[in-house]
């Protein structure tokens, strides 16, 4: 743009002459490009980017003055050669050339500094985003690796209870279910998203494993209800199981009536998940932030669904309720 302005000024000055303007304009273009990129690709990178302010100012000034002097001498020579009739006062002509080149090169240098600064800012922002993304991926991977041993510990406890009761068939079936669950956690849940249908199948297998332990109990009622179309939806893996585990951990009782209700509902733009369970007062009081469970899943929600979810946890005297809404 600055070069076109200068070319237009040169054309206006020498319009009507018989000689070509290609020579002076080509020289101006070469010097403008050389000044622009000498500063932005060399001086700025070598000194300014490394916070060597004084060296940068000194060398930029020398580069600026050097380009003005050389370009002015060349322009003066070209004008005297091509347009001798336009020269009235040689000293005045040289002064005007120096003034014009000084102004033009100053604009070019300022534009070069602005270009280099914006380029570095964009590059730094891109690097920051990449580092942040890598950090979030690492944290999510760490949170997922925490889920596996925590979940495995609970499942093994269930199988241990079956073994103590000498329920061989149920224990074998439980081991089979556990292998399916672990296969899912190892091979299906490593990505950022999984098919919602697979996540629901995982929950079904987990509930089946729990049923093996409480099959003979009449006072334990477990309901899992799915509403809406789930086949085309995706969700973060292992997102719901910590809430369900928490319901069994704090609600299941073999001495009193237990109620655990799980609901997952899909609408056009939202996923709604709810877990309600009675509270077993013989166990320790609920602690939302303790251990892996809820603290883990809350952090994962913040990372995967920022500004896109709503988590509401309510505790009454005899009931604990978790309601999660995610915008799809």
Residue frames as qw, qx, qy, qz and C-alpha x, y, z in Angstrom:
[[0.000, 0.885, 0.465, 0.000, 0.00, 0.00, 0.00],
 [0.283, -0.821, 0.107, 0.485, 2.76, 2.43, 0.92],
 [0.430, -0.149, 0.600, 0.657, 4.60, 1.52, -2.25],
 [0.248, 0.611, 0.659, 0.362, 1.53, 2.29, -4.37],
 [0.115, -0.942, -0.229, 0.215, 1.17, 5.67, -2.69],
 [0.373, -0.620, 0.359, 0.589, 4.80, 6.47, -3.43],
 [0.412, 0.158, 0.700, 0.562, 4.43, 5.27, -7.01],
 [0.152, 0.816, 0.541, 0.139, 1.44, 7.52, -7.49],
 [0.222, -0.896, 0.018, 0.385, 3.37, 10.52, -6.11],
 [0.423, -0.348, 0.560, 0.621, 6.26, 9.76, -8.48],
 [0.347, 0.446, 0.709, 0.422, 3.90, 9.41, -11.42],
 [0.032, 0.926, 0.370, -0.072, 2.23, 12.71, -10.60],
 [0.322, -0.761, 0.216, 0.520, 5.58, 14.46, -10.44],
 [0.225, -0.368, 0.666, 0.609, 6.85, 13.20, -13.78],
 [0.529, 0.544, 0.648, -0.064, 3.60, 12.85, -15.75],
 [0.402, 0.892, 0.051, -0.199, 3.95, 14.17, -19.24],
 [0.142, -0.685, 0.646, 0.306, 7.59, 13.20, -19.72],
 [0.758, 0.402, -0.396, -0.327, 8.56, 10.81, -22.46],
 [0.252, 0.403, -0.856, 0.202, 10.78, 8.58, -20.32],
 [0.701, -0.297, -0.625, -0.171, 9.61, 5.48, -18.56],
 [0.434, -0.660, 0.340, -0.511, 8.99, 5.39, -14.77],
 [0.955, -0.089, -0.278, -0.051, 9.79, 1.68, -14.59],
 [0.599, 0.325, -0.481, 0.552, 13.37, 2.25, -13.47],
 [0.104, -0.415, 0.426, -0.797, 12.72, 4.58, -10.47],
 [0.766, -0.287, 0.047, -0.574, 9.64, 2.65, -9.37],
 [0.916, 0.051, -0.392, 0.060, 11.42, -0.71, -9.57],
 [0.398, 0.339, -0.541, 0.658, 14.30, 0.65, -7.47],
 [0.384, -0.388, 0.293, -0.785, 11.83, 1.97, -4.90],
 [0.900, -0.167, -0.167, -0.367, 10.03, -1.36, -4.72],
 [0.792, 0.167, -0.502, 0.306, 13.27, -3.31, -4.21],
 [0.187, 0.342, -0.507, 0.769, 14.45, -0.99, -1.43],
 [0.576, -0.345, 0.136, -0.729, 11.05, -0.93, 0.32],
 [0.942, -0.102, -0.271, -0.171, 10.81, -4.71, 0.36],
 [0.660, 0.247, -0.516, 0.487, 14.42, -5.04, 1.50],
 [0.076, -0.398, 0.419, -0.813, 13.92, -2.56, 4.36],
 [0.744, -0.294, -0.021, -0.599, 10.64, -4.15, 5.45],
 [0.967, -0.085, -0.236, -0.049, 11.96, -7.70, 5.65],
 [0.503, 0.385, -0.516, 0.576, 15.46, -6.81, 6.87],
 [0.257, -0.402, 0.424, -0.770, 13.81, -5.39, 9.95],
 [0.805, -0.197, 0.077, -0.555, 10.97, -7.88, 10.45],
 [0.976, 0.073, -0.205, -0.025, 12.93, -11.06, 9.70],
 [0.685, 0.282, -0.397, 0.541, 16.39, -10.14, 10.96],
 [0.070, 0.404, -0.393, 0.823, 16.68, -7.19, 13.37],
 [0.643, -0.388, 0.047, -0.659, 13.36, -7.79, 15.11],
 [0.949, -0.120, -0.282, -0.069, 14.03, -11.49, 15.55],
 [0.702, 0.217, -0.426, 0.528, 17.67, -11.15, 16.60],
 [0.200, 0.194, -0.402, 0.872, 17.39, -8.21, 18.98],
 [0.448, -0.300, 0.029, -0.842, 13.82, -7.06, 19.73],
 [0.838, -0.216, -0.404, -0.297, 12.44, -10.55, 20.41],
 [0.741, -0.077, -0.509, 0.432, 15.31, -11.22, 22.81],
 [0.366, -0.892, -0.248, 0.095, 14.69, -7.93, 24.67],
 [0.576, -0.178, 0.108, 0.790, 17.92, -6.32, 23.44],
 [0.184, 0.891, 0.391, -0.138, 16.23, -2.96, 23.13],
 [0.132, -0.841, 0.232, 0.470, 19.23, -0.68, 22.81],
 [0.362, -0.214, 0.741, 0.523, 20.93, -2.81, 20.18],
 [0.358, 0.552, 0.730, 0.185, 17.71, -2.99, 18.22],
 [0.102, 0.938, 0.208, -0.259, 17.15, 0.76, 18.28],
 [0.236, -0.683, 0.448, 0.525, 20.74, 1.41, 17.23],
 [0.337, -0.053, 0.812, 0.473, 20.79, -1.07, 14.35],
 [0.300, 0.691, 0.657, 0.041, 17.30, -0.14, 13.17],
 [0.026, 0.918, 0.018, -0.394, 18.34, 3.52, 13.08],
 [0.241, -0.517, 0.622, 0.537, 21.51, 2.71, 11.12],
 [0.370, 0.267, 0.838, 0.300, 19.53, 0.51, 8.73],
 [0.215, 0.841, 0.468, -0.165, 16.97, 3.26, 8.28],
 [0.038, -0.862, 0.213, 0.459, 19.56, 5.99, 7.61],
 [0.347, -0.296, 0.750, 0.480, 21.57, 3.72, 5.32],
 [0.377, 0.473, 0.768, 0.211, 18.56, 2.89, 3.17],
 [0.154, 0.919, 0.245, -0.266, 17.58, 6.56, 2.96],
 [0.166, -0.738, 0.417, 0.505, 21.07, 7.60, 1.87],
 [0.345, -0.104, 0.821, 0.443, 21.56, 4.84, -0.72],
 [0.326, 0.598, 0.725, 0.101, 18.07, 5.07, -2.17],
 [0.087, 0.915, 0.133, -0.372, 18.19, 8.86, -2.32],
 [0.196, -0.584, 0.552, 0.562, 21.51, 8.81, -4.21],
 [0.327, 0.148, 0.857, 0.369, 20.17, 6.27, -6.70],
 [0.238, 0.776, 0.577, -0.085, 16.93, 8.21, -7.20],
 [0.037, -0.853, 0.111, 0.508, 18.88, 11.45, -7.65],
 [0.244, -0.356, 0.713, 0.552, 21.06, 9.81, -10.30],
 [0.309, 0.385, 0.840, 0.225, 18.08, 8.29, -12.12],
 [0.168, 0.869, 0.385, -0.263, 16.22, 11.58, -12.17],
 [0.078, -0.755, 0.336, 0.557, 19.24, 13.46, -13.51],
 [0.260, -0.155, 0.824, 0.479, 19.69, 10.80, -16.20],
 [0.197, 0.459, 0.839, 0.216, 16.08, 10.29, -17.27],
 [0.007, 0.877, 0.470, 0.098, 14.53, 13.68, -16.52],
 [0.489, -0.086, -0.076, 0.865, 17.20, 16.39, -16.82],
 [0.032, -0.465, -0.294, -0.835, 14.63, 18.98, -17.94],
 [0.543, -0.687, -0.444, -0.191, 12.70, 18.58, -14.66],
 [0.648, -0.376, -0.275, 0.603, 15.70, 19.68, -12.61],
 [0.072, 0.932, 0.093, 0.343, 15.69, 23.35, -11.70],
 [0.176, -0.778, 0.498, -0.339, 17.85, 23.33, -8.57],
 [0.682, 0.167, -0.706, 0.087, 19.98, 20.27, -7.89],
 [0.093, 0.168, -0.713, 0.675, 20.35, 21.03, -4.15],
 [0.565, -0.026, 0.234, -0.791, 16.62, 21.49, -3.74],
 [0.806, 0.137, -0.452, -0.356, 16.00, 18.29, -5.66],
 [0.502, 0.173, -0.786, 0.317, 18.36, 16.31, -3.43],
 [0.170, -0.112, 0.579, -0.789, 16.77, 17.76, -0.30],
 [0.709, 0.036, -0.010, -0.704, 13.28, 16.88, -1.52],
 [0.756, 0.154, -0.624, -0.125, 14.38, 13.35, -2.38],
 [0.277, 0.156, -0.780, 0.539, 15.94, 12.90, 1.08],
 [0.387, -0.054, 0.392, -0.833, 12.79, 14.23, 2.73],
 [0.789, 0.096, -0.225, -0.563, 10.50, 12.01, 0.67],
 [0.681, 0.172, -0.707, 0.075, 12.64, 8.91, 1.18],
 [0.064, 0.185, -0.710, 0.676, 12.94, 9.62, 4.89],
 [0.580, -0.016, 0.256, -0.773, 9.18, 9.88, 5.26],
 [0.823, 0.169, -0.373, -0.393, 8.47, 6.85, 3.11],
 [0.567, 0.216, -0.757, 0.242, 11.10, 4.64, 4.74],
 [0.180, -0.187, 0.618, -0.742, 9.89, 5.69, 8.20],
 [0.757, 0.033, 0.062, -0.649, 6.40, 4.48, 7.28],
 [0.791, 0.238, -0.552, -0.112, 7.84, 1.26, 5.89],
 [0.292, 0.271, -0.775, 0.491, 9.90, 0.68, 9.06],
 [0.426, -0.115, 0.474, -0.762, 6.93, 1.34, 11.36],
 [0.842, 0.125, -0.160, -0.499, 4.78, -1.01, 9.28],
 [0.645, 0.295, -0.696, 0.111, 7.52, -3.62, 9.49],
 [0.006, -0.222, 0.735, -0.640, 7.69, -3.33, 13.28],
 [0.642, 0.000, 0.257, -0.722, 3.89, -3.62, 13.55],
 [0.826, 0.227, -0.416, -0.305, 3.88, -6.64, 11.25],
 [0.476, 0.276, -0.776, 0.307, 6.63, -8.41, 13.23],
 [0.219, -0.172, 0.623, -0.731, 4.96, -7.62, 16.57],
 [0.767, 0.072, 0.076, -0.633, 1.57, -8.92, 15.42],
 [0.757, 0.283, -0.578, -0.114, 3.19, -12.00, 13.89],
 [0.267, 0.247, -0.803, 0.473, 4.99, -12.80, 17.16],
 [0.448, -0.096, 0.451, -0.766, 1.84, -12.17, 19.20],
 [0.843, 0.141, -0.183, -0.485, -0.17, -14.57, 17.02],
 [0.646, 0.294, -0.693, 0.124, 2.61, -17.15, 17.24],
 [0.017, 0.232, -0.734, 0.638, 2.80, -16.81, 21.04],
 [0.639, -0.024, 0.263, -0.722, -0.97, -17.11, 21.42],
 [0.842, 0.205, -0.406, -0.291, -0.98, -20.21, 19.26],
 [0.455, 0.282, -0.770, 0.347, 1.81, -21.72, 21.36],
 [0.270, -0.178, 0.585, -0.744, -0.07, -20.89, 24.57],
 [0.795, 0.060, 0.004, -0.603, -3.21, -22.56, 23.24],
 [0.766, 0.260, -0.585, -0.049, -1.25, -25.63, 22.22],
 [0.211, 0.266, -0.769, 0.541, 0.39, -25.86, 25.64],
 [0.493, -0.093, 0.410, -0.762, -2.96, -25.44, 27.35],
 [0.850, 0.144, -0.245, -0.444, -4.53, -28.13, 25.16],
 [0.616, 0.268, -0.716, 0.189, -1.67, -30.49, 25.94],
 [0.065, -0.226, 0.681, -0.693, -2.02, -29.75, 29.64],
 [0.684, -0.010, 0.197, -0.702, -5.76, -30.42, 29.55],
 [0.831, 0.210, -0.462, -0.229, -5.25, -33.66, 27.60],
 [0.394, 0.279, -0.774, 0.409, -2.66, -34.78, 30.14],
 [0.301, -0.147, 0.562, -0.756, -4.95, -33.93, 33.04],
 [0.803, 0.076, -0.052, -0.588, -7.90, -35.74, 31.44],
 [0.730, 0.253, -0.635, -0.001, -5.75, -38.78, 30.79],
 [0.143, 0.246, -0.758, 0.587, -4.63, -38.73, 34.42],
 [0.545, -0.069, 0.354, -0.757, -8.21, -38.47, 35.64],
 [0.853, 0.152, -0.297, -0.401, -9.23, -41.40, 33.45],
 [0.565, 0.266, -0.746, 0.233, -6.36, -43.53, 34.75],
 [0.177, -0.217, 0.648, -0.708, -7.58, -42.82, 38.27],
 [0.742, -0.021, 0.013, -0.670, -11.03, -44.17, 37.46],
 [0.749, 0.195, -0.613, -0.158, -9.87, -47.67, 36.51],
 [0.365, 0.107, -0.815, 0.438, -8.24, -48.75, 39.81],
 [0.321, -0.056, 0.435, -0.839, -10.98, -47.06, 41.84],
 [0.770, 0.091, -0.164, -0.610, -13.69, -48.85, 39.90],
 [0.663, 0.204, -0.720, 0.012, -11.76, -52.16, 39.91],
 [0.056, 0.173, -0.755, 0.630, -11.42, -52.00, 43.68],
 [0.563, 0.018, 0.299, -0.770, -15.20, -51.68, 44.11],
 [0.807, 0.195, -0.377, -0.410, -15.93, -54.52, 41.66],
 [0.493, 0.235, -0.803, 0.238, -13.44, -56.83, 43.35],
 [0.234, -0.126, 0.631, -0.729, -15.14, -56.11, 46.65],
 [0.756, 0.102, 0.014, -0.647, -18.42, -57.27, 45.12],
 [0.771, 0.250, -0.574, -0.116, -16.85, -60.47, 43.80],
 [0.188, 0.273, -0.795, 0.508, -15.20, -61.06, 47.17],
 [0.515, -0.066, 0.430, -0.739, -18.62, -60.85, 48.82],
 [0.850, 0.188, -0.234, -0.433, -20.00, -63.43, 46.37],
 [0.581, 0.324, -0.729, 0.161, -17.06, -65.74, 46.99],
 [0.114, -0.236, 0.716, -0.647, -17.56, -65.54, 50.75],
 [0.698, 0.072, 0.290, -0.651, -21.18, -66.63, 50.22],
 [0.406, -0.124, 0.886, 0.186, -19.88, -69.59, 48.15],
 [0.631, 0.632, 0.284, -0.349, -21.93, -68.54, 45.13],
 [0.543, -0.214, 0.604, 0.543, -19.75, -70.17, 42.50],
 [0.409, 0.567, 0.607, 0.378, -22.02, -69.56, 39.50],
 [0.000, -0.978, -0.210, 0.018, -22.61, -65.93, 40.42],
 [0.441, -0.707, 0.323, 0.449, -18.89, -65.40, 41.06],
 [0.538, 0.056, 0.634, 0.553, -18.02, -66.79, 37.63],
 [0.254, 0.776, 0.501, 0.286, -20.66, -64.61, 35.99],
 [0.223, -0.949, -0.040, 0.219, -19.35, -61.64, 37.94],
 [0.516, -0.436, 0.461, 0.576, -15.81, -62.25, 36.72],
 [0.440, 0.398, 0.629, 0.502, -17.15, -62.38, 33.15],
 [0.046, 0.933, 0.340, 0.105, -18.97, -59.09, 33.63],
 [0.400, -0.813, 0.159, 0.392, -15.90, -57.54, 35.18],
 [0.554, -0.105, 0.543, 0.622, -13.77, -58.57, 32.20],
 [0.288, 0.678, 0.537, 0.410, -16.27, -56.85, 29.88],
 [0.184, -0.967, -0.156, 0.086, -16.18, -53.73, 31.98],
 [0.504, -0.623, 0.333, 0.497, -12.40, -53.65, 32.07],
 [0.537, 0.242, 0.576, 0.567, -12.23, -54.23, 28.32],
 [0.138, 0.881, 0.383, 0.240, -14.37, -51.14, 27.85],
 [0.329, -0.918, 0.054, 0.216, -12.27, -49.00, 30.14],
 [0.583, -0.399, 0.469, 0.530, -9.05, -50.10, 28.45],
 [0.401, 0.136, 0.664, 0.616, -10.06, -50.02, 24.79],
 [0.100, 0.707, 0.598, 0.364, -13.12, -47.80, 24.42],
 [0.266, -0.917, -0.280, 0.093, -12.73, -45.01, 26.95],
 [0.621, -0.260, 0.099, 0.733, -9.29, -43.67, 25.96],
 [0.243, 0.437, 0.369, 0.783, -10.68, -41.03, 23.58],
 [0.083, -0.039, 0.231, -0.969, -12.37, -37.73, 24.34],
 [0.653, 0.083, 0.111, -0.745, -15.82, -38.98, 23.34],
 [0.120, 0.009, 0.986, 0.113, -17.55, -42.35, 22.97],
 [0.386, -0.313, -0.594, -0.632, -20.93, -43.36, 21.64],
 [0.460, -0.322, 0.367, -0.742, -23.57, -42.84, 24.30],
 [0.909, -0.042, -0.229, -0.345, -25.01, -46.28, 23.55],
 [0.710, 0.207, -0.586, 0.331, -21.70, -47.92, 24.53],
 [0.005, -0.340, 0.533, -0.775, -21.59, -45.92, 27.75],
 [0.705, -0.204, 0.121, -0.668, -25.11, -47.06, 28.60],
 [0.900, 0.074, -0.426, -0.064, -24.18, -50.69, 27.88],
 [0.407, 0.319, -0.629, 0.580, -21.29, -50.22, 30.29],
 [0.361, -0.289, 0.400, -0.791, -23.68, -48.98, 32.97],
 [0.877, -0.067, -0.173, -0.443, -25.98, -51.96, 32.32],
 [0.769, 0.175, -0.572, 0.226, -23.06, -54.35, 32.83],
 [0.109, 0.324, -0.580, 0.739, -22.10, -52.57, 36.04],
 [0.611, -0.219, 0.212, -0.731, -25.66, -52.82, 37.37],
 [0.902, 0.037, -0.376, -0.209, -25.77, -56.50, 36.41],
 [0.534, 0.248, -0.655, 0.474, -22.64, -57.05, 38.46],
 [0.215, -0.269, 0.470, -0.813, -24.27, -55.30, 41.42],
 [0.788, -0.122, -0.104, -0.594, -27.42, -57.41, 41.04],
 [0.737, 0.126, -0.657, 0.093, -25.37, -60.56, 41.49],
 [0.231, 0.170, -0.668, 0.687, -24.48, -59.44, 45.00],
 [0.313, 0.039, 0.440, -0.841, -27.98, -58.36, 46.04],
 [0.411, -0.071, -0.721, -0.554, -30.08, -60.90, 44.11],
 [0.415, -0.344, -0.833, 0.124, -31.50, -62.41, 47.32],
 [0.085, -0.260, -0.429, 0.861, -32.40, -59.09, 48.92],
 [0.077, 0.653, 0.724, 0.209, -36.07, -58.07, 48.69],
 [0.160, -0.876, -0.292, 0.348, -35.70, -54.60, 50.18],
 [0.280, -0.462, 0.363, 0.759, -33.32, -53.29, 47.51],
 [0.544, 0.706, 0.450, -0.047, -34.92, -51.63, 44.48],
 [0.299, -0.420, 0.401, 0.757, -32.80, -50.48, 41.53],
 [0.547, 0.708, 0.441, -0.069, -34.27, -48.81, 38.46],
 [0.294, -0.349, 0.420, 0.784, -32.42, -47.67, 35.33],
 [0.469, 0.715, 0.501, -0.132, -34.49, -45.78, 32.77],
 [0.297, -0.200, 0.421, 0.833, -33.35, -44.38, 29.40],
 [0.383, 0.750, 0.482, -0.242, -35.54, -41.98, 27.43],
 [0.253, 0.857, -0.200, -0.402, -34.97, -40.47, 23.99],
 [0.867, 0.478, -0.088, 0.108, -32.80, -41.36, 21.02],
 [0.539, -0.739, 0.355, 0.196, -29.29, -42.28, 22.13],
 [0.878, 0.157, 0.327, 0.313, -27.78, -43.99, 19.09],
 [0.514, 0.701, 0.097, 0.484, -26.56, -40.80, 17.41],
 [0.273, -0.932, 0.124, -0.203, -25.15, -39.11, 20.51],
 [0.701, 0.235, -0.459, 0.493, -21.64, -39.01, 21.93],
 [0.505, -0.841, 0.014, -0.193, -20.48, -38.27, 25.46],
 [0.072, 0.688, -0.671, 0.267, -17.28, -38.16, 27.48],
 [0.728, -0.031, -0.684, -0.013, -16.38, -41.70, 28.63],
 [0.532, -0.232, -0.669, 0.465, -16.82, -42.84, 32.24],
 [0.061, -0.384, 0.069, -0.919, -18.77, -39.69, 33.03],
 [0.647, -0.425, -0.158, -0.613, -21.80, -41.17, 34.80],
 [0.793, -0.111, -0.588, 0.112, -20.33, -44.17, 36.60],
 [0.274, 0.148, -0.569, 0.761, -18.80, -42.19, 39.52],
 [0.456, -0.224, 0.129, -0.852, -22.29, -40.88, 40.42],
 [0.855, -0.125, -0.366, -0.347, -23.74, -44.40, 40.22],
 [0.642, 0.080, -0.637, 0.420, -20.89, -45.84, 42.27],
 [0.023, -0.240, 0.426, -0.872, -21.46, -43.11, 44.82],
 [0.677, -0.232, -0.094, -0.693, -25.15, -44.07, 45.04],
 [0.876, -0.091, -0.473, -0.029, -24.29, -47.71, 45.75],
 [0.474, 0.212, -0.571, 0.636, -21.50, -46.81, 48.14],
 [0.073, -0.112, 0.439, -0.888, -23.62, -44.52, 50.33],
 [0.619, -0.068, -0.039, -0.781, -27.12, -45.82, 49.66],
 [0.727, 0.023, -0.656, -0.201, -26.91, -49.59, 49.54],
 [0.345, -0.392, 0.658, -0.543, -27.87, -51.33, 52.75],
 [0.451, -0.030, -0.877, -0.162, -28.55, -54.99, 53.44],
 [0.158, -0.258, -0.785, 0.540, -30.36, -54.11, 56.70],
 [0.234, 0.565, 0.379, -0.695, -32.85, -51.49, 55.56],
 [0.593, 0.664, 0.456, 0.017, -34.87, -50.56, 52.49],
 [0.320, -0.411, 0.373, 0.768, -32.75, -49.23, 49.63],
 [0.539, 0.745, 0.387, -0.065, -33.94, -47.30, 46.61],
 [0.307, -0.435, 0.414, 0.738, -31.62, -46.30, 43.72],
 [0.560, 0.711, 0.417, -0.081, -33.16, -44.65, 40.64],
 [0.345, -0.346, 0.439, 0.754, -31.10, -43.76, 37.57],
 [0.505, 0.746, 0.413, -0.136, -32.55, -41.75, 34.70],
 [0.297, -0.289, 0.429, 0.803, -30.93, -40.66, 31.45],
 [0.426, 0.735, 0.498, -0.176, -33.01, -38.53, 29.08],
 [0.362, -0.082, 0.426, 0.825, -32.08, -37.15, 25.68],
 [0.353, 0.796, 0.349, -0.346, -33.84, -34.19, 24.04],
 [0.637, 0.735, 0.105, 0.210, -32.96, -32.33, 20.85],
 [0.328, 0.768, -0.286, 0.470, -30.25, -30.25, 22.45],
 [0.301, -0.627, 0.522, -0.494, -29.69, -31.52, 25.97],
 [0.637, -0.028, -0.764, 0.098, -28.72, -34.60, 27.96],
 [0.496, -0.583, 0.251, -0.592, -30.27, -35.00, 31.40],
 [0.635, 0.050, -0.748, 0.186, -28.87, -37.51, 33.88],
 [0.477, -0.574, 0.239, -0.621, -30.21, -38.07, 37.38],
 [0.555, -0.012, -0.803, 0.214, -29.37, -40.41, 40.22],
 [0.506, -0.556, 0.169, -0.637, -31.46, -40.61, 43.38],
 [0.625, -0.010, -0.761, 0.173, -30.69, -42.90, 46.29],
 [0.647, -0.728, -0.147, -0.174, -31.76, -43.39, 49.86],
 [0.128, 0.711, -0.566, 0.397, -29.04, -42.70, 52.42],
 [0.830, -0.207, -0.497, 0.144, -27.63, -45.50, 54.50],
 [0.261, -0.870, 0.193, -0.371, -27.06, -43.80, 57.85],
 [0.893, -0.406, 0.137, 0.140, -24.96, -46.67, 59.15],
 [0.751, 0.272, 0.077, 0.597, -22.16, -45.57, 56.82],
 [0.358, -0.347, -0.079, 0.863, -19.99, -42.50, 57.04],
 [0.268, 0.795, 0.268, -0.473, -21.52, -39.20, 55.98],
 [0.683, 0.598, 0.283, 0.308, -21.28, -38.16, 52.37],
 [0.322, -0.678, 0.200, 0.630, -18.32, -36.12, 51.33],
 [0.639, 0.745, 0.147, -0.126, -18.66, -34.60, 47.87],
 [0.291, 0.867, -0.405, -0.005, -14.99, -33.74, 47.47],
 [0.584, -0.515, 0.627, -0.007, -13.40, -36.84, 48.97],
 [0.675, -0.037, 0.702, 0.224, -11.41, -39.34, 47.00],
 [0.215, 0.011, 0.666, 0.714, -11.77, -39.79, 43.28],
 [0.182, 0.571, 0.799, -0.053, -15.53, -39.99, 42.68],
 [0.162, 0.899, 0.405, -0.046, -17.27, -36.65, 42.57],
 [0.224, -0.801, 0.231, 0.506, -14.17, -34.47, 42.69],
 [0.405, -0.132, 0.714, 0.556, -12.84, -36.28, 39.64],
 [0.295, 0.557, 0.716, 0.300, -16.01, -36.05, 37.58],
 [0.002, -0.929, -0.233, 0.286, -16.53, -32.38, 38.46],
 [0.254, -0.640, 0.422, 0.590, -13.08, -31.55, 37.14],
 [0.354, 0.103, 0.790, 0.490, -13.66, -33.56, 33.98],
 [0.207, 0.787, 0.581, 0.014, -16.93, -31.71, 33.38],
 [0.099, -0.887, 0.040, 0.449, -15.10, -28.39, 33.69],
 [0.292, -0.439, 0.624, 0.577, -12.48, -29.49, 31.17],
 [0.258, 0.192, 0.850, 0.419, -14.70, -31.21, 28.61],
 [0.000, 0.707, 0.634, 0.314, -17.92, -29.17, 28.85],
 [0.235, -0.231, -0.261, 0.908, -16.94, -25.64, 29.91],
 [0.282, 0.221, 0.064, -0.932, -20.00, -23.39, 30.16],
 [0.517, 0.042, -0.618, -0.591, -22.09, -26.26, 28.76],
 [0.528, -0.237, -0.814, 0.054, -23.18, -28.19, 31.82],
 [0.406, -0.546, 0.210, -0.702, -25.11, -27.75, 35.04],
 [0.541, -0.047, -0.814, 0.208, -24.52, -30.02, 38.02],
 [0.468, -0.523, 0.141, -0.698, -26.89, -29.92, 40.96],
 [0.496, -0.018, -0.832, 0.248, -26.31, -32.07, 44.06],
 [0.493, -0.507, 0.071, -0.704, -28.93, -32.12, 46.81],
 [0.385, -0.008, -0.876, 0.292, -28.94, -33.98, 50.10],
 [0.578, -0.522, -0.082, -0.622, -32.01, -34.34, 52.29],
 [0.540, -0.499, 0.572, -0.364, -32.30, -36.27, 55.52],
 [0.767, -0.035, 0.636, -0.078, -32.98, -39.59, 53.80],
 [0.755, 0.553, 0.327, 0.133, -32.21, -38.97, 50.14],
 [0.321, -0.542, 0.385, 0.674, -29.28, -37.96, 47.99],
 [0.626, 0.678, 0.384, -0.024, -29.88, -36.62, 44.49],
 [0.325, -0.393, 0.432, 0.743, -27.53, -35.75, 41.61],
 [0.556, 0.729, 0.387, -0.097, -28.87, -33.98, 38.51],
 [0.377, -0.378, 0.447, 0.718, -26.61, -33.29, 35.54],
 [0.561, 0.759, 0.289, -0.158, -27.55, -31.35, 32.41],
 [0.444, -0.321, 0.488, 0.679, -25.22, -31.17, 29.39],
 [0.490, 0.706, -0.005, -0.512, -25.83, -29.13, 26.26],
 [0.765, 0.088, 0.565, 0.295, -25.28, -31.29, 23.21]]
